[in-house]
Amino acid sequence: MKVNLLQDMHVHSTFSDGHDTLEANVAEAEALGLTQLGCVDHVRADTPWVPEYVAAVQRVAGDTGVELQCGIEAKLLDTSGALDLPDGIDGVDAIYAADHQVPLADGPNHPDAVRARLERGDLTAEEVVGAIVTATLKTLNRPQPVVIAHFLSVLPKIGLQESDVSPELLDALAAETLRTGQRIEISERWKCPSAATLRPFVRRGVPILLSTDSHRRETIGRYDYCLGVIAELTPARGGV
């Protein structure tokens, strides 16, 4: 497994809910000696500013030695793999598919509502994790590059954990990620996925990205959780 330790592939700017501008984020990456930076901002179906955002990333990229990726982050909507995306995303390098809510067959469900349904017995843990994995798997088969963002971060909000996802489901998702040429990130902010969850992806050779999901420049490129996961995945090799 090869991972670039001098990358941060998920950083937000003032185009969405980040505190700092694209220029400030890139300046921080330069100061840290990073070689790759993923500019990633949240979008919804009605987001109007994607063309301006793409142009801004391209402009900043011309003034830095850091390799920039222009990404947008959209939530999974349902088990069909639909994403909350606007029309007209030309120039975007990658779509970050995120489980901000629980993508059930009837659409995105708030974590609190899903947790209540689990407690009442209206839903089972198997049904919920199956829906999340199915939605993630189906969104991979699209023409644009996709990054699986902070995979399974929604589980603690609904009272579940990564170990509730079966090895068979994880392996099926890893196989589809490899088949479609997509990628998955380790998220410092969300502290997921775990090494155990990532092992099927590593075995199949799926590219693994390091991400802080920073919303402030002060946290860009600073890793603790991510480095622990990498060490756990490569204990016999003495590093990546």
N, C-alpha and C positions, 0 to 999 in steps of 0.2 A: 504494500500500500504506500503510495506516494502522496504526500500532502504538503502544500506550500505553506510553511509557517510564517511567511512574510506576506500573507494575504488577509484581507478582511472583506468578505464577499457579500455583506449585508449591512449597509449603513444608510440611514435615512437623513433627508435634508429638509429645508424649509419648503420644498415643493409639496410635502405632505405634513407629517407631524414631527419632523426633526427640528432641533433647536438651532442648528447651524446651516449655513449655506453650503452648496456644492463646493465652492472655492475654499471655504474654511476646512471642510472635511478632507479635501485633497491636500491642503497644506499640512494638516495633521499627519496624514499618511506619509507624506514626503519626509516630515521631521522624524517619523518612526523608522524610516527606511523600508516601508512596505513596497512591494513590487506590483501588487494587484489590489484594486479596490472595487467593490461592487456597490455602485450607486443604486439604491433600491427605495422607491417611494410607493406608498399605498394608493391604490386606485379603486374606484367603483365603476359601475356601468355608466354613471352620469359624469364621470371625471372629464373635464374639457381641456386640460392643459398638457396632455401627453406630448403633442408635437413640440410645444415650447420646452418641455423638459428634455426631450431627446436632443433638441438643438443645443440646449445649455450644456448637457453632458459632453456632446461632441466638441463644443467650443472649449470647455475646460480641458478636455483630453489633449487638445493641440498645444497646451502650455505646460504639460507635465510629463515626466518620465515614468510616472506610475501608470500601469495598464488599467484603464477604466472599463467597467462593464455597465451598461445602462439597463437596469432592471426595474420591473414594476411588481408589486406584491398585491395579489388578489385572493380573496377568501374562496374556499370551496363551497359550492352552493348545495349540491345534492349528490346522490349516488350515481348520477350519469357522468360525473366528472366536470360538470359545468363550473365556470369560474365567474366571479363578479367583475367582468372586464368591460371597458368601453370599446366602442368601435374605433378603428384607426390607431393601431399601435405599431405602425411602420417605424423601423429604426430601433425598436426595443431589442436588446440582446438576449434577455431572459425573462421569463415569467416565474415569479416565486409563488407557488401554490401553498396556501396557508390554511390551517384548521382553526380559524378564529372562532367559529361556531361549529356545531356538530352537523355535518352534511348528511342528513337522513334522506329517505326517498321523497319526502314531501317538502324538502327545502332545508335551508339553514335553520337550526334550532339553537336557542340560547342555552349555554351550559347549565344555568340554574334550572331551566325547564326540564332538561334531559336528566339532570341529577334527581329532580323530584319524581320523574317517571320511573327511574331506576329504583328509587326507594319504595315507590308504590307497587312495583312489580309489573308495570305496564311495558317496560322494556327490559331486556337482559343485557348484561355486559357483553355477551357474545354478539348480540345484534348491533350494539353501538360500535364496538371496535371493528366489526365486519363492515359497517357502513363507512367508517372513516377510511379504512384501508381500500375499500372498493372505490370510493370517490377519488382518492389519491391515485390509485392505479389507472383509472379511466381517464384522468386529466392528462396523463403523460403522452397519450397518443395524439399529438397535435403538431403542426408544422414548426411551431416556435420551440426553441430550447426552454426546458422547464427545470426549475430547481425545487425539490421538495423542501419546503421551509419549516423550520422548527417542528419536525414531524412528531406528532402525538403530544404536543404541548397542551392541548385541550383536556387531556385525560385527568390530571389532578383536579381540574375545576369541576369535574363531574363525579369525583370519588373513585376513579379507576387509576390504574398504573400500567406502565409499559409491559409488565409481565402478564397482563390480561390478554395480550395479543399473541395468538398462537404462532409457533415456528412456521407452520404451513402458510399462514397469511403473510408473514414477513418474507418468506422465501419467494412466494408468488409475486409480491411487490418488487422485490429485488430483481427477479428475473425480467419483469416488465420494464423496470428502470434501465436495465442493461440493454434490452431489445430495442427500446426507443431512443437510446443514446442520451438519456437524461442524467441528472445529478441530484445529490442529496447533501444537505449541510448539517454540520454540528453547530448548535446555537449556544453561545455563551450566555446570552440573556435568559433564555428559557431553560437552560440546562437539560437539553434533550437533543437528539435521542441518546440513549445509553449505548455503551459498547456492545451489550448483548443484542440490542435491537439492530445495531449496525453490522454485526458479523456476517449475516447473509449477503449484504451489499458488498462488503470487503471481499468475501470469498468469490463473488462473481466479477469483481473488478470494476464496480461502479465508482465513478469519480466522487471523492469526498471533499467538500469545501469547508473551510473554517469561516465562521461568521460570528460577529458580536451582536448583530441586530441593534447597533448603537443608534440612539436618538440624540446623543451629545458627542461632540468631538473628543471629549476627555476619556471616553471609553473605547474609542476606535483601536483595534489591534491589540487590546489587552486580554490575554487569555489565562484562564485557570481551569475551568471545567473542561474546555475543549482539549487542553493538553493532557489532562488526566484520562480522557477517553482514548486519545491517540496512544498513550502509553499502555493502556489496558489492551488495546487491539494489537500492539506490536511488542509484547514483553520480551520475546526471545531475540529480537533484532537490535535492541539497544537504541531504538529511535526510528524515525520515519525515513 
